[in-house]
Amino acid sequence: MGSIAQTLRRYPNIGPVLPAMGYSEQQLRELEATIDAVDRDVVVAGTPVDLGRLVHYRHPIRQATYEPVEVGEPTLAQVLEPTIAQARSM
């Protein structure tokens, strides 16, 4: 069983999203084969990695862009503060 199938079994509520959970050679080949096996007009990539440079598809890839927004607490800075303080003290 491939890593994509394992991830889909582990997260059954992911819906119609194809997870790209790693970028090893094997995972990239699995991703390429899975996308090429589906009938579609375009691939919309929501990962910050430029998949078009890593894998080759028969159909165009369009990159979705987004900006994370913090809502509530703890903030990312609050979560990372102890780790950053420890690294600075070394």
C-alpha positions in Angstrom: 0.0 0.0 0.0 1.3 3.4 -0.9 1.7 6.4 1.4 -1.2 8.3 -0.2 -3.6 5.3 0.4 -2.3 5.1 4.0 -2.9 8.8 4.6 -6.4 8.6 3.1 -7.2 5.6 5.4 -5.8 7.4 8.4 -7.8 10.6 7.7 -11.1 9.4 6.1 -12.8 12.8 6.5 -10.3 14.6 4.3 -12.8 14.7 1.5 -11.9 15.1 -2.2 -8.4 16.3 -1.5 -5.3 14.5 -2.5 -2.7 14.9 0.3 0.9 15.6 -0.5 2.4 14.6 2.8 6.0 14.3 1.8 8.4 14.9 -1.1 10.6 11.8 -1.2 11.2 10.3 -4.6 8.7 7.5 -3.9 6.0 9.9 -2.6 6.4 12.1 -5.6 6.1 9.2 -8.0 2.9 8.0 -6.1 1.5 11.5 -6.3 2.3 11.7 -10.1 0.7 8.3 -10.8 -2.4 9.1 -8.7 -3.0 12.4 -10.4 -2.4 11.0 -13.8 -4.9 8.2 -13.1 -7.8 10.7 -12.6 -9.8 12.4 -15.3 -9.5 16.1 -14.8 -8.9 19.4 -16.6 -6.4 21.0 -14.2 -4.6 20.3 -11.0 -4.9 23.0 -8.3 -1.9 22.7 -5.9 -2.4 24.2 -2.4 1.1 23.4 -1.1 3.8 26.0 -0.8 6.1 23.7 -2.8 6.1 24.2 -6.6 4.9 20.7 -7.5 5.3 21.5 -11.2 9.1 21.5 -10.7 9.0 18.1 -8.9 6.5 16.0 -10.9 5.3 16.0 -14.4 1.6 15.7 -15.2 -0.3 15.5 -18.4 -2.5 18.4 -17.4 -1.7 21.9 -16.3 -1.0 22.7 -12.6 -2.3 25.9 -11.1 -0.9 27.1 -7.8 -3.3 28.3 -5.2 -2.0 31.1 -3.0 -3.0 31.8 0.6 -1.9 33.6 3.7 -2.3 32.1 7.1 -4.1 34.3 9.7 -3.9 33.6 13.4 -7.2 33.4 15.2 -7.3 33.3 19.0 -4.6 31.9 21.3 -2.2 30.5 21.6 -0.5 32.3 18.7 2.4 30.7 16.8 4.8 33.1 18.6 3.5 32.0 22.0 3.9 28.4 21.1 7.4 28.8 19.8 8.6 31.2 22.5 10.0 28.5 24.9 11.8 26.8 22.0 13.3 30.1 20.8 14.3 31.1 24.3 16.0 27.7 24.8 17.9 28.0 21.5 19.0 31.5 22.4 20.4 30.4 25.7 22.7 27.8 24.1 
